[in-house]
Amino acid sequence: MPEGHTIHRIARDHNKDFKGQKLIVTSPQGRFSEEAEVLTGKKLQLVEAHGKHLFYSFGPKTASKQTRVHIHLGLYGKFRRHKNPPPEPRGAVRVRMIGKDKAFDLNGPNCCEILSSEKSKKLLGRLGQDPLRDDADPEIVWNRIHKSRAAIGTLLLNQGIIAGIGNVYRADILFLLKIHPERAGNSISRESFDQLWDLTVSLLNIGVKYNRIITADRDRVNKTPSRMNARERLVCYKKTRCVDCGARIRKWDLGARTMYACEKCQK
């Protein structure tokens, strides 16, 4: 499933390509046909990301009068960008949106729906703080973590606490901070939490910039981020040996996902 940096990158690209334009909206697959009729011809005012969720606001500038589309890619959802005119639909295209110069197709999303204002507020209320958003409040995250007995490795995957962190970032953030994934949240000091939050913000922004997860330092690899290969970009996730001490990386289930950690470095 795409992590938060990918969703924010999509929002950035779609704002660049389509914001302020009246779009033609269709559903070649047919499962979004009624909604497409409501949206087609309306102006796209803004695309926003919150964690792993995308929101497309159509209609007048007044937010209360806009129609909002919610998309969650899940495991199989995929966007394809095209120049105009777009090619014939490929596969089961749930939604096609066509602007002035560009178009995109959406295949296989976990969720694609028009949300009422009430449902939109309810969904956003369930999501945690997004480190990539300007309105993120780390104090809310700190209050949740330092009161919890759950493992920090589990808490980082809880989208109701921090929205956007997935399994790869979880493993590498904890490795870089030398925090054992099974440490209870309430055992994390305020200083360690501040380091965790700042590192998360930094790494996710790097992910948006390069459109891929990069947790390795350029000085360690002796390459710029854009020149690192897939193996070089990560420091712990799916590694067999620790890049710092050479010890074997342990992997086990934590929070219903496979965790990776060096138990010699991460006490």
Summary of the structure (lengths in Angstrom):
residues: 267
radius of gyration: 20.2
end to end distance: 29.1
largest distance: 59.0
contacts: 845
relative contact order: 0.13
helix: 33%
strand: 24%
